[in-house]
Amino acid sequence: MNWIYLFIAGLFEIGWAVGLKYTDGFTKLWPSIITIVTMVLSFYFLSSAVKTIPIGTGYAIWTGIGAVGTAILGIFLFGESKEFIRLFFILLIIIGIIGLKVFSKIPAQ
């Protein structure tokens, strides 16, 4: 279940990272409120996940999900670069996330 929490935390991280673009420096009320709520939810699910997942692994996967999702949404929402080399390095982050998940051992409780 904690891996699901970690994935949800990563999705909320994407939400608040993209939300920052819409807050205009926290000068727009509703985008700011939504961004803050997604920040809180992201940290809540991350803290729930790392009760059993090692903190280094959990944090790396959380930031990886956020980085990949934010980069992909940046391409579609904000017209950011789709250069091959950029997509290649995004793919490397995805491979790293998968590797951390596959090779992580959760300590016995």
N, C-alpha and C positions, 0 to 999 in steps of 0.2 A: 504494500500500500504506500510505503514511503517513497518509492520510485514514482508512483503516480503523483504524489504531492510535489515531488521535485519537478516533474514535467509541468504541472499546473503553475508552480512558482515561476518557471521559465516563460510560460505563456503570459503571465501577468507582467513579467519583466519586459517582454516585448511591448506590451500595452503601455507601460509607463514610459519606456524609452521613446516610443513613437509619440506618445502624448506630450512629451516635453516640447516637441516641434510645434504643436498646436497651442501651447499655453502662451506663447509669445512672451517668454520671461515671466511667467505666472501673472500676466496682466489680464488674461481672459478668464473669467470666472469658471464657466462650466468645464472647459478643457482642463483647467487647473484642478478642480475638484475631482474629476474623473482620473486624472494622472495621480493625484495623491492617494485616492482610494486604491488604485491598482498597485501603487508602491506598497501600501500597507498589506494588501492581500499577497503580493509577491513575497514579502518578508515573512509573513505569517506561514505560508506554505513551505518556504525554505526552512524556517526554523522547525517546523513539524517534521520535515523530511530528514534533517540532519540529527534527529534523535537516534537514528540507527545507521544512517549512511555516514561514512567518514566525512568530516567537514571539508577537507581538501577536495575530495571527489565531488561532493555535493555542490560546493561553491563553483568548481570548474565547470561542471555540467550546467548549472544554473546560468552562469555568465555565457557559456557557449550557446545555449539555447537562445538566450537574449540577443547575443551578438549576431547569430545567423538569422534569426527571425527579423531583427531590426534592419539588418543589411538587405534582406530580401524585400521587406516592405518599403525600405528606402528606394529601392529600384522601381517598384510599382507605384508608390504614392508620390515620390518626390523627384523622379526622373534621374536618380543617381546612376553612376557608371555601371554598365553591364560588360565591361571589359573582361576578356577571357581570364586574365591573370587574377583579377579580383574574384571572379567566380571560382577559380581554382583554389584560392586560399580559403574561401568560404567552405568549399568542399573539404578541405583539410580540417577545418574546425569540426565539421560534422563527423568526420572519421575519428577525430579525437574524442568527441562525445560518446560515440558508439564504443570505442576502445575502453574508455573509462568505465562505462556501464558493464561491458562484458567481463572485464578483468578485475572488477571491484569485489572485494570480499567484505561482507558485512560481519563485524565482530559478533560473536555469540553473546547473547544477553544473559 
